[in-house]
Each structure stands twice: as structure tokens, then as C-alpha cells.
């Protein structure tokens, strides 16, 4: 399936999207460092995304899908959280685009939907995290105007320094 811009609809996630969204979560293992369990990363993403289908959602946020020709080809989730310095900001939990739809503009359109939602919440910053080894995502976000803000270090405690 080729994805044409005009035939793509960005819309809020619906219950009937659940399986397609959960399938897209498997793409979020890209760039996971060798000391992390990639399946645990995928399962955590699935749990977070599943919260957007719960009738009594306990997380303030939204999820949007990109639908092309009746098929879900991408997903983004966004919520609000307080930055450690105090202000509220928006946070992208997951953004995934099906391989057949990569580099077609779907990621940008999903990112734009999340940013629009964040503006409606009255926040002035959007943040997200991606694996340091996920160079594709890092380039994508940089091209969309995102700048690296923090560097996270991890050390296995059972190995000498």
C-alpha cells in the first residue's frame, strides 16, 4: 500500500484501532541499548497506549492515529506532565509509523496533531524521549525543530568502572 497525503486522515484513536495500535508499538524497540530488554520497552509502550482505550482513563492526554485507505498506519500519544522546574508541558509518549508509510509525512502530521492538542492545553513546550541509538528518530525530531535538552547516562553496577 502506498500512502498518499490526501487520502490520510489524522483522528483521535478509537476502540476498533486497538490491535493496529498495539502492533505499531512493536516498532518502538528500535535503538534500545543492549542492556535493556526490548520486549519490556514494547510492553511498557503497549500499556501506556492501552490507557487511551480505557473507559476511565487515569492519564491526562490523547492519542491520534493516521488512517490511510481504512488502515491505521501511525499513532502518537501525548499527555501533560510537570517539568521538574515547575511548569506544565506536553509529553509525547509514543510515535510510530508503519514501515510501508515511513517517509511519507505521516510522522510529521501525527506530531502536528500532538502539538495542536498541547497548545489547546495551554502548555508552551513539548518534550519527548527516544533511544540514543535511534538515529532515525533523532534526525526526524531535529528536522521538526526539536532540540536535545538532556543526556541520560546508565551504568551496569555489576561491572567495574
C-alpha positions as CSV (number, residue, x, y, z in Angstrom):
1,X,0.0,0.0,0.0
2,X,1.4,3.4,-0.9
3,X,0.3,6.3,1.3
4,X,-0.9,9.5,-0.3
5,X,-1.2,12.6,1.7
6,X,-4.7,13.4,0.5
7,X,-6.0,10.0,1.5
8,X,-4.7,10.2,5.1
9,X,-6.9,11.2,8.0
10,X,-5.4,12.1,11.4
11,X,-8.0,11.4,14.0
12,X,-8.4,10.5,17.7
13,X,-7.9,6.8,18.4
14,X,-10.9,4.6,18.7
15,X,-11.5,1.2,20.2
16,X,-11.5,-0.5,16.8
17,X,-7.9,0.8,16.4
18,X,-6.6,-1.1,19.4
19,X,-5.0,-4.1,17.6
20,X,-3.4,-2.0,15.0
21,X,-2.0,0.5,17.6
22,X,-0.7,-2.4,19.7
23,X,1.0,-3.8,16.6
24,X,2.7,-0.4,15.9
25,X,4.1,-0.4,19.4
26,X,6.5,-3.2,18.4
27,X,8.3,-0.6,16.2
28,X,9.4,1.2,19.4
29,X,12.2,-1.2,20.1
30,X,14.5,0.5,17.6
31,X,17.7,1.8,19.1
32,X,17.1,0.2,22.5
33,X,20.5,-0.3,24.1
34,X,21.7,-3.9,24.6
35,X,21.4,-3.7,28.4
36,X,17.6,-3.1,28.2
37,X,15.1,-5.7,27.3
38,X,13.5,-4.5,24.0
39,X,10.3,-6.6,24.7
40,X,9.9,-4.8,28.1
41,X,10.2,-1.5,26.2
42,X,7.5,-2.6,23.8
43,X,5.3,-3.9,26.6
44,X,5.6,-0.6,28.5
45,X,4.6,1.3,25.4
46,X,1.6,-1.0,24.9
47,X,0.5,-0.5,28.5
48,X,0.8,3.3,28.1
49,X,-1.2,3.2,24.8
50,X,-3.8,0.9,26.3
51,X,-4.6,3.6,28.8
52,X,-6.0,5.6,25.9
53,X,-8.6,3.0,25.3
54,X,-9.7,2.6,29.0
55,X,-13.2,4.0,29.7
56,X,-12.0,5.6,32.9
57,X,-8.7,6.9,31.7
58,X,-6.4,8.0,34.6
59,X,-3.9,9.8,32.4
60,X,-4.5,13.3,31.1
61,X,-3.8,13.0,27.4
62,X,-4.8,12.0,23.9
63,X,-3.8,9.5,21.2
64,X,-4.2,10.1,17.5
65,X,-3.9,7.7,14.5
66,X,-3.1,8.2,10.9
67,X,-5.6,6.3,8.9
68,X,-4.8,5.6,5.2
69,X,-7.2,3.7,3.0
70,X,-9.1,2.4,6.0
71,X,-5.9,1.1,7.7
72,X,-4.1,2.6,10.8
73,X,-0.6,3.5,9.6
74,X,0.7,5.5,12.5
75,X,0.0,6.5,16.1
76,X,1.1,9.2,18.5
77,X,0.2,9.6,22.2
78,X,0.6,12.9,24.1
79,X,-0.1,13.9,27.7
80,X,0.7,16.7,30.1
81,X,3.2,16.5,32.9
82,X,5.0,18.9,35.2
83,X,8.6,19.6,34.4
84,X,10.9,19.3,37.4
85,X,11.4,23.1,37.3
86,X,7.6,23.6,37.8
87,X,5.8,24.4,34.5
88,X,3.4,22.0,32.9
89,X,4.4,20.8,29.5
90,X,3.2,18.3,26.9
91,X,5.0,14.9,26.5
92,X,4.9,12.6,23.6
93,X,4.9,9.0,24.9
94,X,5.0,7.2,21.6
95,X,5.1,8.0,18.0
96,X,5.2,5.1,15.5
97,X,4.6,4.9,11.7
98,X,4.2,1.6,9.9
99,X,7.3,0.8,7.7
100,X,5.3,1.0,4.5
101,X,4.2,4.5,5.4
102,X,7.6,5.8,6.5
103,X,9.0,8.9,4.9
104,X,5.6,10.0,3.6
105,X,4.9,12.8,6.0
106,X,2.7,10.8,8.4
107,X,5.1,11.2,11.3
108,X,5.0,15.0,10.8
109,X,1.3,15.1,10.6
110,X,1.0,13.0,13.8
111,X,3.5,15.2,15.5
112,X,1.5,18.3,14.4
113,X,-1.7,16.8,15.8
114,X,0.0,16.2,19.2
115,X,1.4,19.8,19.1
116,X,-2.1,21.2,18.4
117,X,-3.5,19.2,21.3
118,X,-0.8,20.6,23.5
119,X,-1.5,24.2,22.5
120,X,-5.1,23.6,23.4
121,X,-4.0,22.5,26.9
122,X,-2.2,25.9,27.2
123,X,1.3,24.5,27.5
124,X,4.3,26.1,25.8
125,X,6.7,23.2,25.5
126,X,6.5,19.7,24.1
127,X,9.1,17.1,25.2
128,X,9.8,13.5,24.3
129,X,12.4,10.9,24.7
130,X,13.9,8.4,22.2
131,X,16.7,5.9,22.5
132,X,20.2,7.4,21.9
133,X,20.8,4.7,19.3
134,X,17.6,5.5,17.4
135,X,19.3,7.8,14.9
136,X,16.3,7.8,12.5
137,X,14.1,9.2,15.2
138,X,16.7,11.7,16.4
139,X,17.1,13.1,12.9
140,X,13.3,13.2,12.4
141,X,12.8,15.2,15.6
142,X,15.7,17.6,14.9
143,X,14.3,18.3,11.4
144,X,11.0,19.1,13.1
145,X,12.6,21.7,15.3
146,X,13.2,19.7,18.4
147,X,16.4,20.2,20.3
148,X,18.2,17.9,22.6
149,X,17.8,19.1,26.2
150,X,19.2,16.4,28.5
151,X,21.6,13.5,28.2
152,X,20.9,10.4,30.3
153,X,23.7,8.1,31.5
154,X,23.3,4.5,32.6
155,X,25.9,2.2,34.1
156,X,25.6,-1.5,34.9
157,X,26.5,-1.8,38.6
158,X,27.9,-5.4,38.2
159,X,30.7,-4.1,36.0
160,X,33.9,-2.2,37.1
161,X,34.0,1.5,36.3
